[in-house]
Amino acid sequence: MTAFPCGPIEVVGLDGDDTLWRNEEYFADTQEFFRALVAPHADGVDLDARLAENERRNLELFGFGVKGFTLSMIETAIEVSQGRVGASEVQALLDRGKAMLAQPVELLDGVAATVAELAPHYRLVLITKGDLLHQEQKLARSGLAELFWHIEIISEKDEPTYERILERHDIDRSRFVMVGNSVRSDILPVLAIGARAVHIPAALVWTYEHADHDGSVPTLRSIRDLPHWLASTAATAA
């Protein structure tokens, strides 16, 4: 069982993609478009597996986000078709990538009210990873920016990164909790540095983010349940 710190929580870290606003479903829709577009040129090829392989390999170069995903789709299309895909197919994939970047931000149910409810009582930190410009745009479109104490847009969520964030803002890890949908990025590295985490599962999870926790991590059905969980934790610590 995970041993959590018992002090009262003062700082709440919130993930962005698929915790505050919809994200993965747009990737899933575009990947379906990619399969339909490329399948005629790639008989017998597992396009999802090949795309996932290229995405993972390209993370070091392109990082997380739509731009890297789009380039990986184009690279995969060229590879599996042995160069038979034409300019029109490449342009179609570029257009889908651009459409994803321009996608309006749609907050998940309960997010706007919950973040507004928490902001007067906790220092809220947005901790999200991906392309800097796109994440900044999504935050601006979300209408939530002014409710956050600090904004952290990072290239990866791992133990050293969380350590640096807490140190930079002088946050006591015993008074910090991270809230997010990804066990791999939002839960496990935070537990590893001795802080708390709350899991709010999303309907869709990118294969790269698949991981499991031991069941002792608080898991909420909705972000609407977060204020009650925080209040209960404070009562227990009192």
MIGUKE-637817 format. One line per field, with one value per atom (N, C-alpha, C): chain; residue number from 0; y, x, z; residue in one letter; atom name. Coordinates in pm, whole numbers. Last residue first. Layout:
% MIGUKE-637817
chaine: [A ...]
num: [NUM ...]
y: [Y ...]
x: [X ...]
z: [Z ...]
residu: [A ...]
atome: [CA ...]
***
This chain:
% MIGUKE-637817
chaine: [A A A A A A A A A A A A A A A A A A A A A A A A A A A A A A A A A A A A A A A A A A A A A A A A A A A A A A A A A A A A A A A A A A A A A A A A A A A A A A A A A A A A A A A A A A A A A A A A A A A A A A A A A A A A A A A A A A A A A A A A A A A A A A A A A A A A A A A A A A A A A A A A A A A A A A A A A A A A A A A A A A A A A A A A A A A A A A A A A A A A A A A A A A A A A A A A A A A A A A A A A A A A A A A A A A A A A A A A A A A A A A A A A A A A A A A A A A A A A A A A A A A A A A A A A A A A A A A A A A A A A A A A A A A A A A A A A A A A A A A A A A A A A A A A A A A A A A A A A A A A A A A A A A A A A A A A A A A A A A A A A A A A A A A A A A A A A A A A A A A A A A A A A A A A A A A A A A A A A A A A A A A A A A A A A A A A A A A A A A A A A A A A A A A A A A A A A A A A A A A A A A A A A A A A A A A A A A A A A A A A A A A A A A A A A A A A A A A A A A A A A A A A A A A A A A A A A A A A A A A A A A A A A A A A A A A A A A A A A A A A A A A A A A A A A A A A A A A A A A A A A A A A A A A A A A A A A A A A A A A A A A A A A A A A A A A A A A A A A A A A A A A A A A A A A A A A A A A A A A A A A A A A A A A A A A A A A A A A A A A A A A A A A A A A A A A A A A A A A A A A A A A A A A A A A A A A A A A A A A A A A A A A A A A A A A A A A A A A A A A A A A A A A A A A A A A A A A A A A A A A A A A A A A A A A A A A A A A A A A A A A A A A A A A A A A A A A A A A A A A A A A A A A A A A A A A A A A]
num: [237 237 237 236 236 236 235 235 235 234 234 234 233 233 233 232 232 232 231 231 231 230 230 230 229 229 229 228 228 228 227 227 227 226 226 226 225 225 225 224 224 224 223 223 223 222 222 222 221 221 221 220 220 220 219 219 219 218 218 218 217 217 217 216 216 216 215 215 215 214 214 214 213 213 213 212 212 212 211 211 211 210 210 210 209 209 209 208 208 208 207 207 207 206 206 206 205 205 205 204 204 204 203 203 203 202 202 202 201 201 201 200 200 200 199 199 199 198 198 198 197 197 197 196 196 196 195 195 195 194 194 194 193 193 193 192 192 192 191 191 191 190 190 190 189 189 189 188 188 188 187 187 187 186 186 186 185 185 185 184 184 184 183 183 183 182 182 182 181 181 181 180 180 180 179 179 179 178 178 178 177 177 177 176 176 176 175 175 175 174 174 174 173 173 173 172 172 172 171 171 171 170 170 170 169 169 169 168 168 168 167 167 167 166 166 166 165 165 165 164 164 164 163 163 163 162 162 162 161 161 161 160 160 160 159 159 159 158 158 158 157 157 157 156 156 156 155 155 155 154 154 154 153 153 153 152 152 152 151 151 151 150 150 150 149 149 149 148 148 148 147 147 147 146 146 146 145 145 145 144 144 144 143 143 143 142 142 142 141 141 141 140 140 140 139 139 139 138 138 138 137 137 137 136 136 136 135 135 135 134 134 134 133 133 133 132 132 132 131 131 131 130 130 130 129 129 129 128 128 128 127 127 127 126 126 126 125 125 125 124 124 124 123 123 123 122 122 122 121 121 121 120 120 120 119 119 119 118 118 118 117 117 117 116 116 116 115 115 115 114 114 114 113 113 113 112 112 112 111 111 111 110 110 110 109 109 109 108 108 108 107 107 107 106 106 106 105 105 105 104 104 104 103 103 103 102 102 102 101 101 101 100 100 100 99 99 99 98 98 98 97 97 97 96 96 96 95 95 95 94 94 94 93 93 93 92 92 92 91 91 91 90 90 90 89 89 89 88 88 88 87 87 87 86 86 86 85 85 85 84 84 84 83 83 83 82 82 82 81 81 81 80 80 80 79 79 79 78 78 78 77 77 77 76 76 76 75 75 75 74 74 74 73 73 73 72 72 72 71 71 71 70 70 70 69 69 69 68 68 68 67 67 67 66 66 66 65 65 65 64 64 64 63 63 63 62 62 62 61 61 61 60 60 60 59 59 59 58 58 58 57 57 57 56 56 56 55 55 55 54 54 54 53 53 53 52 52 52 51 51 51 50 50 50 49 49 49 48 48 48 47 47 47 46 46 46 45 45 45 44 44 44 43 43 43 42 42 42 41 41 41 40 40 40 39 39 39 38 38 38 37 37 37 36 36 36 35 35 35 34 34 34 33 33 33 32 32 32 31 31 31 30 30 30 29 29 29 28 28 28 27 27 27 26 26 26 25 25 25 24 24 24 23 23 23 22 22 22 21 21 21 20 20 20 19 19 19 18 18 18 17 17 17 16 16 16 15 15 15 14 14 14 13 13 13 12 12 12 11 11 11 10 10 10 9 9 9 8 8 8 7 7 7 6 6 6 5 5 5 4 4 4 3 3 3 2 2 2 1 1 1 0 0 0]
y: [1690 1784 1713 1501 1549 1636 1468 1354 1400 1715 1675 1561 1704 1807 1768 1498 1481 1581 1617 1498 1474 1822 1856 1738 1667 1756 1794 1541 1460 1547 1765 1681 1598 1858 1941 1861 1623 1665 1756 1555 1494 1544 1672 1729 1675 1511 1622 1690 1174 1303 1408 950 934 1061 906 975 953 733 739 797 728 774 790 437 577 617 172 255 403 43 46 131 65 -51 -52 152 179 66 106 72 121 255 205 176 422 310 266 617 655 539 513 549 575 495 372 403 735 703 584 664 690 648 763 719 756 840 736 678 875 927 811 886 815 884 1058 1074 1011 1011 965 990 1203 1159 1127 1191 1200 1148 1332 1263 1283 1261 1348 1266 1116 1130 1227 1062 1167 1198 866 828 935 998 910 880 1119 1202 1120 908 988 1077 800 725 811 1023 949 891 1137 1220 1153 945 1080 1159 694 701 840 760 695 711 1043 949 891 1231 1109 1004 1402 1383 1248 1596 1539 1524 1597 1607 1533 1786 1671 1699 1889 1895 1770 1879 1962 1978 1740 1683 1760 1905 1789 1724 2246 2131 2010 2453 2377 2257 2651 2632 2564 2653 2730 2713 2491 2627 2714 2250 2329 2473 2162 2185 2273 2143 2231 2264 1950 2087 2184 1724 1775 1921 1689 1727 1783 1620 1737 1783 1383 1506 1632 1208 1246 1372 1346 1241 1292 1444 1438 1318 1664 1529 1540 1930 1833 1689 2156 2084 1979 2430 2353 2289 2549 2473 2391 2831 2748 2681 2922 2907 2815 2973 3041 3038 3009 2934 3024 3161 3088 3015 3261 3353 3283 3042 3085 3168 2949 2912 2978 2968 3062 3038 2820 2750 2845 2964 2939 2880 2954 3082 3064 2677 2740 2873 2652 2582 2643 2811 2846 2779 2666 2804 2848 2432 2428 2568 2532 2475 2470 2620 2713 2659 2374 2495 2587 2049 2161 2292 1890 1898 2017 1873 1853 1860 2060 1990 1978 2175 2103 2015 2453 2371 2307 2483 2484 2395 2673 2579 2596 2690 2741 2636 2701 2630 2707 2867 2791 2720 2983 3069 2998 2752 2859 2948 2574 2544 2665 2685 2658 2638 2690 2816 2799 2415 2494 2629 2353 2297 2378 2490 2517 2469 2377 2522 2554 2092 2153 2300 1967 2005 2079 1793 1823 1856 1955 1837 1878 2213 2168 2044 2235 2195 2140 2463 2392 2362 2410 2484 2399 2331 2280 2366 2387 2495 2454 2149 2264 2378 1995 1961 2079 2118 2124 2092 2045 2186 2202 1767 1818 1963 1767 1715 1763 1872 1947 1899 1667 1798 1880 1471 1451 1583 1589 1558 1538 1599 1724 1701 1326 1400 1530 1280 1214 1285 1440 1467 1402 1333 1464 1492 977 1096 1223 672 777 905 514 525 630 456 579 599 226 226 343 242 239 229 261 141 130 515 386 268 709 691 555 676 659 634 743 607 580 1017 924 780 1110 1124 1026 1049 993 998 1205 1059 991 1462 1419 1268 1448 1468 1424 1417 1315 1326 1658 1533 1420 1828 1844 1716 1752 1735 1741 1594 1689 1663 1573 1534 1639 1564 1584 1538 1522 1610 1643 1364 1471 1572 1185 1255 1374 1079 1166 1247 897 1039 1132 650 677 827 678 658 694 705 811 799 458 580 695 290 269 395 387 395 381 316 457 475 39 109 257 -12 -51 24 88 144 113 -75 68 131 -357 -307 -159 -449 -380 -335 -558 -647 -581 -306 -432 -513 -10 -87 -217 157 153 59 155 105 92 276 132 83 554 483 335 644 706 619 495 487 540 574 434 422 852 804 660 845 904 856 736 662 713 945 817 728 1138 1160 1030 1022 1049 1067 1018 893 912 1291 1205 1075 1356 1418 1341 1216 1176 1238 1346 1220 1180 1591 1588 1457 1820 1703 1709 1946 1961 1836 1845 1969 1983 1592 1615 1740 1598 1489 1486 1814 1728 1610 1908 1975 1879 1844 1814 1886 2037 1987 1963 2042 2038 1975 2233 2130 2144 2301 2322 2204 2219 2361 2390 1970 2005 2156 1874 1935 1979 1563 1704 1758 1300 1323 1470 1123 1222 1256 775 915 1004 481 562 709 229 354 433 -120 0 125]
x: [-668 -686 -674 -666 -536 -548 -936 -860 -728 -998 -1062 -986 -851 -819 -877 -985 -843 -802 -1233 -1223 -1080 -1161 -1217 -1207 -1078 -983 -1032 -1320 -1203 -1103 -1477 -1516 -1397 -1336 -1349 -1386 -1362 -1235 -1250 -1588 -1569 -1444 -1568 -1666 -1648 -1407 -1341 -1437 -1517 -1526 -1450 -1451 -1527 -1527 -1122 -1250 -1320 -913 -962 -1103 -619 -759 -799 -426 -436 -582 -427 -434 -445 -387 -522 -537 -140 -166 -304 -176 -131 -183 -51 -144 -87 -53 17 -89 -28 -87 5 77 46 -11 97 221 198 -170 -98 30 -391 -289 -207 -714 -577 -482 -1051 -947 -810 -1183 -1242 -1139 -975 -1037 -1088 -976 -959 -1033 -810 -944 -936 -624 -647 -792 -407 -545 -567 -124 -182 -325 140 13 -38 496 379 254 731 675 560 817 891 828 640 780 861 402 414 561 478 447 456 509 627 603 232 349 469 55 42 175 91 36 37 203 257 214 74 217 275 -193 -119 30 -359 -255 -181 -533 -590 -486 -476 -472 -526 -333 -459 -453 -118 -130 -255 -73 -137 -146 122 95 23 234 114 70 463 361 229 624 560 452 601 625 551 735 615 658 888 896 770 902 793 784 1123 1119 1014 1050 1161 1153 843 818 927 980 864 839 1177 1217 1101 1018 1108 1145 902 818 903 1140 1061 972 1231 1312 1233 1002 1038 1123 821 894 936 678 641 711 815 794 757 805 823 802 553 680 685 429 417 552 282 402 371 172 152 284 27 141 102 -236 -126 -1 -521 -402 -298 -724 -751 -627 -663 -652 -676 -718 -581 -571 -957 -920 -791 -1033 -1093 -1054 -931 -1009 -1084 -766 -902 -992 -531 -595 -740 -478 -506 -577 -430 -543 -579 -201 -324 -445 -20 -52 -182 -14 -66 -100 103 -32 -92 356 263 120 470 453 346 348 403 369 355 325 393 195 308 262 113 73 193 -6 115 78 -122 -143 -10 -187 -78 -118 -346 -361 -245 -374 -291 -293 -711 -585 -505 -933 -893 -757 -1015 -1001 -939 -1012 -913 -905 -1228 -1103 -1010 -1428 -1455 -1327 -1307 -1346 -1373 -1287 -1164 -1195 -1566 -1478 -1351 -1669 -1722 -1627 -1510 -1516 -1562 -1558 -1426 -1436 -1798 -1770 -1641 -1685 -1798 -1751 -1406 -1479 -1587 -1403 -1379 -1462 -1269 -1395 -1365 -1125 -1110 -1247 -1131 -1173 -1157 -848 -968 -1006 -617 -715 -843 -484 -424 -524 -651 -638 -581 -603 -738 -735 -339 -372 -509 -377 -296 -326 -529 -588 -509 -341 -464 -531 -154 -115 -240 -311 -264 -219 -347 -464 -424 -85 -154 -276 -43 40 -29 -230 -244 -164 -122 -258 -282 126 120 -18 86 116 105 241 144 186 460 354 249 667 674 563 583 708 713 382 343 464 511 431 387 652 720 636 453 557 623 306 241 343 500 447 381 536 649 600 277 333 448 260 164 220 469 479 379 370 491 507 150 130 252 280 185 165 418 491 405 192 291 372 47 -11 95 262 167 130 598 457 373 896 822 678 1065 949 875 1280 1302 1189 1179 1303 1328 961 939 1063 1005 1020 1003 950 1086 1109 675 766 909 584 561 659 657 721 702 486 631 704 236 278 429 239 233 280 244 355 357 3 128 246 -182 -178 -45 -136 -104 -96 -15 -85 -50 -57 25 -63 -207 -155 -71 -129 -198 -129 -122 -43 -114 -283 -142 -58 -528 -519 -376 -459 -483 -475 -455 -331 -353 -713 -638 -524 -788 -868 -792 -587 -601 -677 -643 -514 -524 -894 -880 -751 -811 -907 -902 -654 -590 -683 -848 -750 -679 -981 -1054 -958 -771 -834 -908 -723 -617 -677 -965 -929 -816 -958 -1058 -1028 -766 -731 -832 -909 -787 -772 -1096 -1093 -969 -962 -1027 -1007 -869 -947 -1025 -788 -827 -914 -722 -809 -833 -459 -523 -595 -369 -454 -530 -352 -315 -411 -290 -392 -331 -198 -153 -261 -259 -320 -266 -144 -120 -177 -219 -223 -212 -344 -304 -322 -210 -316 -262 -21 -44 -156 49 -77 -106 158 180 46 75 62 105 201 191 188 43 116 93 84 0 88]
z: [1037 1150 1283 840 888 1012 792 844 904 682 808 874 446 547 682 316 350 457 278 362 406 101 230 327 -118 -51 87 -184 -145 -70 -252 -137 -89 -481 -360 -236 -661 -603 -481 -794 -663 -592 -1041 -949 -806 -1185 -1116 -1019 -1127 -1195 -1116 -985 -1109 -1192 -851 -853 -987 -646 -782 -780 -453 -463 -609 -465 -507 -514 -424 -304 -337 -662 -608 -483 -777 -691 -626 -1128 -991 -902 -1461 -1353 -1221 -1789 -1670 -1565 -2094 -2021 -1907 -2254 -2116 -2035 -2506 -2437 -2289 -2587 -2550 -2473 -2444 -2544 -2496 -2341 -2296 -2407 -2290 -2383 -2327 -2058 -2142 -2238 -1765 -1887 -1971 -1405 -1533 -1647 -1193 -1252 -1391 -904 -1041 -1080 -715 -731 -878 -498 -631 -628 -292 -313 -455 -267 -263 -289 -302 -167 -155 -550 -480 -343 -634 -616 -544 -674 -558 -528 -915 -798 -670 -1094 -1057 -936 -1089 -1043 -1009 -1184 -1058 -1012 -1431 -1324 -1187 -1606 -1598 -1476 -1570 -1600 -1571 -1533 -1424 -1447 -1628 -1671 -1552 -1525 -1583 -1616 -1207 -1351 -1395 -960 -1006 -1158 -685 -830 -873 -391 -455 -604 -110 -255 -300 132 120 -26 113 200 193 -40 -105 -18 -37 51 -8 -276 -237 -153 -411 -266 -212 -679 -620 -468 -725 -783 -716 -602 -549 -598 -766 -624 -563 -1012 -998 -851 -957 -993 -974 -909 -805 -833 -1159 -1044 -930 -1298 -1337 -1223 -1176 -1168 -1202 -1240 -1103 -1097 -1522 -1454 -1317 -1793 -1652 -1590 -2039 -1985 -1838 -2106 -2214 -2168 -1973 -1968 -2080 -1829 -1953 -1977 -1553 -1590 -1714 -1387 -1506 -1537 -1068 -1160 -1274 -992 -923 -1010 -1200 -1159 -1096 -1296 -1171 -1119 -1541 -1427 -1294 -1719 -1688 -1561 -1814 -1677 -1629 -2076 -1982 -1837 -2285 -2183 -2091 -2447 -2496 -2388 -2294 -2319 -2363 -2308 -2179 -2198 -2582 -2521 -2386 -2610 -2681 -2617 -2456 -2419 -2484 -2607 -2472 -2422 -2844 -2846 -2707 -2752 -2813 -2809 -2645 -2564 -2623 -2667 -2742 -2669 -2342 -2484 -2547 -2020 -2110 -2255 -1726 -1848 -1941 -1451 -1489 -1608 -1288 -1408 -1445 -956 -1052 -1170 -706 -817 -916 -374 -482 -593 -249 -274 -379 -232 -112 -126 -468 -349 -228 -650 -659 -535 -631 -561 -549 -790 -649 -570 -1041 -978 -829 -1080 -1069 -1005 -1091 -988 -970 -1312 -1179 -1070 -1521 -1498 -1356 -1499 -1481 -1445 -1555 -1418 -1396 -1837 -1749 -1607 -1997 -1953 -1853 -2243 -2107 -2077 -2545 -2483 -2345 -2762 -2635 -2578 -3117 -2997 -2872 -3312 -3247 -3127 -3440 -3435 -3361 -3432 -3363 -3347 -3595 -3453 -3374 -3841 -3783 -3634 -3882 -3863 -3799 -3916 -3807 -3777 -4149 -4026 -3905 -4327 -4300 -4172 -4332 -4281 -4244 -4453 -4316 -4253 -4704 -4622 -4477 -4799 -4771 -4682 -4835 -4738 -4700 -5038 -4908 -4800 -5241 -5192 -5057 -5299 -5234 -5177 -5230 -5307 -5227 -5142 -5110 -5182 -5201 -5301 -5267 -5028 -5104 -5205 -4904 -4980 -5077 -4731 -4872 -4964 -4492 -4515 -4661 -4521 -4497 -4541 -4558 -4659 -4644 -4320 -4449 -4560 -4129 -4134 -4269 -4185 -4195 -4209 -4127 -4262 -4282 -3853 -3947 -4089 -3754 -3743 -3836 -3800 -3869 -3866 -3621 -3764 -3845 -3373 -3420 -3571 -3355 -3364 -3416 -3341 -3447 -3466 -3112 -3245 -3355 -2860 -2915 -3059 -2735 -2731 -2803 -2947 -2823 -2836 -3162 -3180 -3052 -3064 -3161 -3163 -2883 -2847 -2939 -3023 -2908 -2872 -3224 -3256 -3137 -3116 -3161 -3183 -3073 -2960 -2999 -3338 -3240 -3124 -3448 -3496 -3398 -3300 -3298 -3342 -3375 -3235 -3223 -3648 -3608 -3465 -3626 -3692 -3655 -3496 -3433 -3495 -3683 -3548 -3480 -3907 -3913 -3775 -3986 -3868 -3854 -4324 -4225 -4109 -4531 -4429 -4322 -4762 -4738 -4629 -4804 -4706 -4669 -4944 -4986 -4900 -4820 -4959 -5010 -4562 -4577 -4722 -4554 -4587 -4616 -4490 -4600 -4648 -4269 -4391 -4512 -4085 -4126 -4257 -4063 -4114 -4164 -3941 -4073 -4140 -3697 -3780 -3924 -3609 -3638 -3721 -3566 -3673 -3708 -3348 -3473 -3590 -3160 -3204 -3335 -3126 -3181 -3234 -3011 -3139 -3206 -2773 -2872 -3008 -2618 -2683 -2789 -2532 -2611 -2689 -2331 -2419 -2507 -2018 -2149 -2234 -1773 -1777 -1908 -1851 -1712 -1704 -2115 -2071 -1920 -2051 -2151 -2087 -1772 -1869 -1958 -1415 -1553 -1647 -1134 -1225 -1363 -797 -935 -1022 -524 -607 -749 -203 -345 -423 49 20 -129 260 125 105 579 498 362 607 630 544 557 628 653 265 370 435 215 179 295 112 233 195 -71 -76 52 0 0 0]
residu: [A A A A A A T T T A A A A A A T T T S S S A A A L L L W W W H H H P P P L L L D D D R R R I I I S S S R R R L L L T T T P P P V V V S S S G G G D D D H H H D D D A A A H H H E E E Y Y Y T T T W W W V V V L L L A A A A A A P P P I I I H H H V V V A A A R R R A A A G G G I I I A A A L L L V V V P P P L L L I I I D D D S S S R R R V V V S S S N N N G G G V V V M M M V V V F F F R R R S S S R R R D D D I I I D D D H H H R R R E E E L L L I I I R R R E E E Y Y Y T T T P P P E E E D D D K K K E E E S S S I I I I I I E E E I I I H H H W W W F F F L L L E E E A A A L L L G G G S S S R R R A A A L L L K K K Q Q Q E E E Q Q Q H H H L L L L L L D D D G G G K K K T T T I I I L L L V V V L L L R R R Y Y Y H H H P P P A A A L L L E E E A A A V V V T T T A A A A A A V V V G G G D D D L L L L L L E E E V V V P P P Q Q Q A A A L L L M M M A A A K K K G G G R R R D D D L L L L L L A A A Q Q Q V V V E E E S S S A A A G G G V V V R R R G G G Q Q Q S S S V V V E E E I I I A A A T T T E E E I I I M M M S S S L L L T T T F F F G G G K K K V V V G G G F F F G G G F F F L L L E E E L L L N N N R R R R R R E E E N N N E E E A A A L L L R R R A A A D D D L L L D D D V V V G G G D D D A A A H H H P P P A A A V V V L L L A A A R R R F F F F F F E E E Q Q Q T T T D D D A A A F F F Y Y Y E E E E E E N N N R R R W W W L L L T T T D D D D D D G G G D D D L L L G G G V V V V V V E E E I I I P P P G G G C C C P P P F F F A A A T T T M M M]
atome: [N CA C N CA C N CA C N CA C N CA C N CA C N CA C N CA C N CA C N CA C N CA C N CA C N CA C N CA C N CA C N CA C N CA C N CA C N CA C N CA C N CA C N CA C N CA C N CA C N CA C N CA C N CA C N CA C N CA C N CA C N CA C N CA C N CA C N CA C N CA C N CA C N CA C N CA C N CA C N CA C N CA C N CA C N CA C N CA C N CA C N CA C N CA C N CA C N CA C N CA C N CA C N CA C N CA C N CA C N CA C N CA C N CA C N CA C N CA C N CA C N CA C N CA C N CA C N CA C N CA C N CA C N CA C N CA C N CA C N CA C N CA C N CA C N CA C N CA C N CA C N CA C N CA C N CA C N CA C N CA C N CA C N CA C N CA C N CA C N CA C N CA C N CA C N CA C N CA C N CA C N CA C N CA C N CA C N CA C N CA C N CA C N CA C N CA C N CA C N CA C N CA C N CA C N CA C N CA C N CA C N CA C N CA C N CA C N CA C N CA C N CA C N CA C N CA C N CA C N CA C N CA C N CA C N CA C N CA C N CA C N CA C N CA C N CA C N CA C N CA C N CA C N CA C N CA C N CA C N CA C N CA C N CA C N CA C N CA C N CA C N CA C N CA C N CA C N CA C N CA C N CA C N CA C N CA C N CA C N CA C N CA C N CA C N CA C N CA C N CA C N CA C N CA C N CA C N CA C N CA C N CA C N CA C N CA C N CA C N CA C N CA C N CA C N CA C N CA C N CA C N CA C N CA C N CA C N CA C N CA C N CA C N CA C N CA C N CA C N CA C N CA C N CA C N CA C N CA C N CA C N CA C N CA C N CA C N CA C N CA C N CA C N CA C N CA C N CA C N CA C N CA C N CA C N CA C N CA C N CA C N CA C N CA C N CA C N CA C N CA C N CA C N CA C N CA C N CA C N CA C N CA C N CA C N CA C N CA C N CA C N CA C N CA C N CA C N CA C N CA C N CA C N CA C N CA C N CA C N CA C N CA C N CA C N CA C N CA C N CA C N CA C N CA C N CA C N CA C N CA C N CA C N CA C N CA C N CA C N CA C N CA C N CA C N CA C]
***
